Amino acid sequence: MFLASGLWKVIDLAATAERMVQLLVPPALSLPGAFLVAGAETLAGVLLLIPSCRRLGGWLAALLLIAFMAYMAIFYTRLLGQDCS
């Protein structure tokens, strides 16, 4: 899941940056943020596929999930009811 999601974001960084702006990321940080998230997701996916690196990949994946949930929790009231396309 992380590998597919990360590669999808890497392939279309501009659209990923646009979606990040919709999620209230400041426009100046949306492209660097898209690059960072895409790279981290791709790296987590690759690490999970390598047996000797699965623990590290698991930690990275867990950190990403916690960060995503925390971000959504912080901005929940501002994002509630917004179109997420």
N, C-alpha and C positions, 0 to 999 in steps of 0.2 A: 504494500500500500504506500509506504513512504517513498520507495523508489519510483513508482509510477507517478505519484503526486509531484515529487521533486522534478522529475524529467519533464513533466507537462508544464510546470512553471518555468523551467529553464528554456524550453522551446519558445514560449511566448512571454518574455519578461515584461513587455509593455502592458499586456492585458493583466498580468499579475499585479503590476504596479497600480493599474487603474482600480482593480478590485481592492487593493490595500487602501487606496484613498477613500473608497466607499466604506471601508471599515474604520474610517477616521484617523488613519495614519497621515501625518502631515505630508503634503505633496512633495516637499523637498526630500523627504526620507523614504518615499514610496519605492523608488527604483532601487536604491541601495538595500532597502528592506526586502524587496522581492528577490534580489540576488542572494542575500543572506539566507532567507527562508528556503529558497529553492536549493541552494547548495547544502544547507543543513539537512533537509529532507532527503536529498539524493545520497548524501554521505551516510545518513542513518540507514537507508535502505541497502546500500552496498555493504556496510559493516554487518548488518543482520544476515547477509547471505554468506559471509565468510565465517566458517566455524570458529576459528581462533579469535575472532573479533566480535562475536555475538553479544558478549556482555557489554562491551563499550557501545555497540549499536543500540542495545536495549536501553542503556542509560541515556544516550542521546535522544532516542525516540521518546522516552518518558519525559525528559526535560522539555522537548518540543511540545508534547501534549499538555504538560502543566502550564507552559508559557501561553499556549493558545487559549486554554480554559481561563487562565487568570486575566488575560487581555479581554476576553469576551465578558467576564464577570465585571471587570472594572467599567467597561463601556456599555453594559447591558441596557441601562435605561435610555441611553442615547441611540442605541442601535435597534431597540424594540420597534417592530413594525416597519422597518426599512426593507426595501427590496434588496435581496442579496444575489443579484445576477451579476 
